[in-house]
Amino acid sequence: MNETATPADPSAVAVTPFWQRMPRLFLFPLQRAPLLRNVFSTLLFCVVAMFSYPYLATAPLRAGLLILFAWCAAALYIARFAFLVIERSAFGYLDSRTYPRQEESGDWRRPVKMFLVMVVVPALIIVVGHLVLPGVLVLLALLAFALLLPASVMVMTMTDSFADAVNPTRCARTAWSIGPPYLLLCLFLLMLLIGSQQALHVLLPGPGHAAAPAADAAHAVDAATTAAPVSMVSLGLTWLVVSLVGNYFLVLTCALIGYTMFQYNAVLGIAVVGPGDTRVRGPMSSSAHARRLREALIGKLVAAGEFREAIELLSDELRARPADLSLHARLHTLLLHEGAKPRIEDHAERYLELLLAASNVKEALTLFEQTRKLIPTFSPRDPARLPQLAGAAIEAIRPELAAELIRGFDRKYPGHPKIPEVYVVGGRVLLQADRASEAQALLQHVTKSYPDSPAAAEAKRYLARFEAGASALAAPIPAAATPVPAQRGPGES
């Protein structure tokens, strides 16, 4: 399965303004995914309408209801995808070919709720205005509704809430956050509406078709059934053109709204997780999309100082990916900001064990020191990990820390299988302290007392290098096995 190449954060890159993006947006409905849906919904309606049309004379109610049902189904299908276009574009998926591999998350109720917004609000304005307001104020209220309609679509996409979408304060705040370019967006949307009418006028010349709404094939059906008899082929072509053109401009309109949301994602509070304009190899998996969405949300919570909520989200993510070191690193950083010592200690013990198990000893040593500053008594649960940490301290030229880690190990844990390794580490500490004779004696003790242990073989290699001098002895012996590559360590977010 092809995955999206990890892009740079699109929100941190300069975004082309939507008024300069228009030439590319006009091509979006012609991409494979929107084009196939346009053709499918058009054929669905046209086939049912052509089948039912001859029965309008003999069974007008049944045939009319069937045509209406087909139109509603086709309109709902394409409108659901159109809302998905807005959502994906706002997230940074500007090309339909990069959409995550998952079921379309757009709820079919979303376009229904938006349709109710477009019907209920104007009706309330007209009814209430007719009762209590002068006609001029009613016209101004309708104009305000028209201006806030794109913002209402944005709010519906972000919250999926009918109440929020009809809330004028919420919609006005969304429009205000975008600023003056919002008025330019409204102008562009008006031009697209006019353009759809002109496209139909060109493709379907004649007074009857010039006024046919681009996105409303039902009007075309009504006009066709009340006009003089026409051939079935001509009628079918009329329905076909009206539906294709209407769907094209619907998807184009939604792509423009979605791109505007992407452009102003920072002020709208949208987590950009898609590649933006970055060239990618293919669609992102649904799990990767969900993961990046959660990570973006965590980043926004951290930026807002809401560490507790971010920690809860990261903890949920770790339950699904308990061995992901990068997640543990981010959680450790957030816990340090929060400052809750019991939680820091509990997580540091688990994180330290994972780092040492993966041979990421440098990162483990950094984690150990960070935790020790807050919790002086902190130590690995498994004493067998102490020699690993001490070895990392030696490689970091920290002999004092290495000595502290292994001090009294043989007395605290008598008979522990790691005692020979601790003695070898102790010999290396003595070498770094320029106490070569004591180091030699300790290494010889390991070879004599524990001849079959892996530590004895390492001690013999150090003893064989005594001729090179104490400075060479202080250097680590190359391991036979290649360690696991280091992953993101503590303190990195």
N, C-alpha and C positions, 0 to 999 in steps of 0.2 A: 504493500500500500504506500503510495506516495504521500509524503508529509510536507507540510509547509516549512520552508527554510525559516529558521528563527530570525525574524527581522529586527531591526532597531525599533525602538519605541516610536510608533508613528505620531503619537501626540507630542513628542519632543522635536519633530521635524516640521519645517515650514510647510503648511498645507496650501495648495493652490486654491484661491478663492472660488466660490461656486460660479461666479459670473465669468470666470476665465475657463472653467471646467465644462461649460455647456456643450462645446463641440463633441467632447467625449461622452457626455451624458446622453446625447442624441443617439449614440450607437449602442448604449446599454440594452435597450429593449430588443435589439437584434442579436444579442448573445444567445447561446444555445438554450439555456434554462428558461429565460423569459419568453423566448420565441416559441419554444415547444408548448409552453403553457398557454400562450396566446392562441396558437393554432388549435390546440386541443379544446379550449373553452369555446372558440368560435365554431369549430366543427360540431361540438356537442349541441350548441344552440341551433345551428343551421339545419342539422339533420332532423332534429325533433320538430323544428318549425316547418320544414318542407314536408315532413310526413303529416303534420297536423293541419296544414293550411287548406288542403282540399276539403276537409270536413267542417270548415267554419260555416259553410252554408247549411249543412244538415244537422250538425251537432255543435253549435257555436260555443256553448258553455264548456263542454268537455274539451274541445279543441283549444279554446282560448286559455283554459286553465293549464292545459298541458304545455302550451307555448310559454305561458307566464312562468310555470315551474322550471322549464328548461332555461329560460333567461335568468331566473333567480339563482339556479344552481351554477350556471356558467359565470355569472357576476360574482357570486360568493367565492368561487374557486379562484378566479383571477385576483379578486380583492384581497383574499387571504395571502396570496403570494406577494401582492403589492406591499402589504404591511410587513411581510418578511423582508422585502427589499429595503424598506426604511430601516428596520431593526439591524440588519446585517451591515448596511452602509454606515449607520451610526457607530457600529462597533469597529469599523475600519476595514470591512470586507467590501472593497469597491468594485470587485470583479466577481460576477456570479460563479466563475470557475473556481474561486478560492473559498466558496461557502463550506462550512464544516460538514463532514459526512455524518449527517444525523437526520432524524425526522424533522420536518419543518415545525419549528416551535410556535409559529404564529397560530394563535387560537382562532378558530372560525368565528367565535363570538366577537372578536375585536372589530372586524368590519361591520358586523351587525350593530354593535354599540356606536360605532362612528356614524353609521347611517342614521341611527336614532338621534345623535347629536345634531346632524344636519337637518333633521325634520322637526324635532321637538323644540329646539331653541328658537328657530325663526317663528314657529307657530306660537310659542309663548310670547315672543316679542310683539307679534301682530295682535294677538288677542288682548293681552294686558295693555299694550300701547293704545289700542282702539278704545279701551275703557277709561284709561286714566291719563294718557299722554296726548299731546298735540301730534298732528301728522308729521311735522318736521322732526320731532324727537324720535318718532318711530323709525323714520328713514335713517337718522343718525345711528340709532341702535342697530339696525340691520347692517349698516355700513361697518360699524365696529365689529359685529359678529363676523362679517366677511373678512375683515382684516385679521381677526384673531383665529380664523379657521385653520390656517397652517400651524399655528402654535397649538391649537387643540389636537391636531393630528400628532404633533410631536409629544404632547403630554400623554395621549392615549398609547403611543408606542412605548414610552418610558414607564408608565405606571399601570397600563392595562385597566384603568379605572374610568368608568363612565362619569362618576361624580367629579373626578379631577378634570376630565375633558370638558365638562360643561361649566366648570368654575371659572368665571371671567377673571378673577384675581390671579388664579394659578396660571392661566393662559397668558395674561398680560405680563406676569413676571417672567415667563419664558421668553416672550417676544422682547421684553425690555433687556433681558440679559444678552441677547444677540446684538441689540443696538440698531442703529440706522440701516445696516444691511438687511434687516428683517423686512423693511419696506421695499427694498430692491427685490427680495425674494417674492413678496406678494406681487410685484409688478411682473416678474418672470412667470409666475404661475398664471396670472391673467393672460399673458401673451401666449402661453401654451394652450389655454382654453380657447382663445381666439384662433390659434393656429390649427387646432383640431377641427374647428368649424370650416376654416378655409381649405383644409385638406379634403374634407368631405365635399365641399363645393367644387373642387377641382376634379375629384375622382367620380363624383356623381352629379354631373351638371343637371340643372333643372330646378325650378322653384320649390318642388316638394322636398328635394334632398338637401337643398342649401341650408335649410333651417333645422335639419336633423341633428340632435345632440350627439357629440362624438362618443360619449360613454354610455349612451342609453339606447340600446338596440330595440327596446320595447316601443319607443316612439316610431322607429322605422317600421315595425310590424303594424302599428296602428295606421300609419300613413298608407302603407301598402294595401291594407285590407279595406280602407275607405275610398281609395282612389279608383280610377277606372281599371278594369281588368288588365292585367299585364301577364306576360308569359312567366312560367315558373322559373325558367332560367334567369330571366332578368330580375325577378324577385329574389331568387337565391343569391345572385351576385350582389344585390343591394345589401341584404343582410350580412353577407360575408365581408364586404368592404367596411360597413358601419362597425361591425364587431372588431375586426382587425385593427382599424384605425383607432377606435375608442380604447381598446386594450393597450395599444402601443402608447398612446398619450397618458393613460393611467399609470403604467409602469414608469414612463419617463418622469411624470410628476412626482411619483413616490421616490424615485432615484434622486431627484433634485432635493427633495425634503430631507432624505436620509443623508445625503452628502453634506447638506448645510449643518445637520446635527453633528456629523463627524468633524466638520471644520470648527465648530464652536463647542467641542466636547468638554473643554475645561470649564466653561461657564455653565454648561448644562449638567455637569456632574456625571458624564458618561464615561465608563471605563472602556478605553480603546484597547482591544486585544487582537484585532486583525492586522494584516500586513500593510494596510494603507496602499501606497503606490509602489511598494517594494515588489520587485519581480519574484514570483514564487513558482515552485514546480508543480503544485497541485493542491487540492483541497486539504484542509486540516481535519484530523479526526475529531469526532464529537467529544471524546475524553480530553483531548488536548485543548479544544476550544473551552470546555468547561473549566479546565485547570487554569488556563490563562485568564479567564474571566474572574475566577476567584482570586488569583494573584493580583490582578489589577484592582479589585475591590479592597483587598488587604492593603495595597499601597495607598489607596485613597484614605482608608481609615487611619493609617499611620500618619499620613500628611496632616490629617485633621486632629491628631493627638488622641484618637480613640483607641488606645492600646489594648484595652480589655476586649473590645469587640474583635480586633484584629487577631489577638491571641486565641480567642474561641474559634475563629474561622481556620486558623492554622492548625489548631489541635484537631479539628474535624478532618482536615486534609491529611494529617499524619495518621489518623486511624485507617485511612485508605492506603497510605503509602508509608508505613512505619519505618522503612529503611532508607528513605530519601534524605541524604545528608544535607542537601540544600535547604529543605524545609526545616530541618532541625537547626541549621545555622540561623535562619530568619527568626525562628521561635526563640532561640537563645538570646538574640539581640533584643527582641521585644520584651522578653522577661527581664533583661538587665535594665531596660528603660522603666518597666513597671516597678521593679525593686522588691518584689515579694520573695524573700529568701527561701522559704520552704519550697516554692514552685521552682525557683532557680536550681536549688540543690537536687530536687527530684529529676528534673529534666536533664541537668548536667551529667548526672550519673548514667542515664540511658544514652545520651549523646556521646559521652566519652567512651562507653563500651562499643558503640557502633564505629567510631573513628579508629579505635585501636584494633578492632576486628578487621577493619579494612586497611590496616597498616598506614593510616594517615597520622603518623605519630607527631609531626610538627603541629598540625591543627589541634591534635589532642592536647599537646603541651600548652598551646595558647589558651585553649578552653580551661584547662586545669588552673592556670595562673589567674585567668579572669575570675573564676569561681572562688579561688582561694582568697582573693582580695576582699570579697564580700563575706565568705564563710571560711575562716582560718582552719577549721577542723575538717574541711572537705577532703575526701580521699576516695579512690575507686572502690567499688563494692568488692571486686575481685582482686585480692592482693597480687595475683599473678600478673596484673597489668602494671604494677609499680616498676619492674625492671624495664618495660617498654618506655614508660615515661622518663625514667632516669637516663636511658640510652638517648632519647631525643634531647634531653637537657645537655648531655655531653656533646652531642653534635652541634648544639647551639652555643657551645663554649660557656655553659652554665654549670661548672662543677659543684658549686655550693648547693644549687637546687637538686642536682643529681644525688649528692650525698644525703641531703635531707629526705629524699624520697625512699632511699633504701636503708637508712639508719635503723639499726636494731631489727632488721627483717628476720634474721635467723632466730632471734629470741622471741619475737612476737608470734612467729609461725614455725615452730620447730618441726622438722621433718618435711617441710614444704618442698615439692619437686622443683620449685624455681630458685631454691637457695644457691645452687651452683651458678646460675645465670646472674644472680645478685652479686656473687663474689667477683665474677668477671667484670660486671659493671663497676664494682668497687675498685678493681684493679685499674680500670680506665680512668676513674676519678683520681686515683693516686698518681697516675702518669701525668694528667693535666696539672696536678699540683707539684710536679717535679720531684716526686718521691718514688723514683724508679725501682729502688731496691725493695721497698715495701710492696710495690705492685708486683714485682717478679715473684716475691715470696707467696703472695696471695694467689697468683695464677698457678704457681707450682702446686699449691695446696689443692686447687681445683682438679688438676690433672691426676693427683695421687689419690684424693679422697673420693672423686666422682669420675672415674676413668671412662665409664660407659655413657656419660651424659653428653648431649650436644654441646653444652657449655665447655666441657673438657676439650673438645675438638677446637673450639674457638680460642680457648686459653692457649692451646699448643701453637696456634697460628700467631698469636701475639708473642709468645716466648720465642718463636722462630725469628721474629722481626727485631729482637732486642739488639741485634748488631747494628740496625739502622738508627738506633738512638731513641731516647724517650719521646722526642717530638713526633717521630713517625709512629711510635706505638700508640700515641694518643688518638691517631686517626682511626676511624671505624674500619672494620674488616668488611669488604664487599660481601653481601649476602648471596647465597647460591640461587635463591629464587627472586624473581623480579617482583617488587612490591606493587600493590594495587595503586594505580594512578590517583593522586590526591584530588579530592573533590572540594567543593566550596567549604571553607572552614568557618569557625565561629567568628562572629563579629562582622561577617559579610551579610548583606541583606539582598 
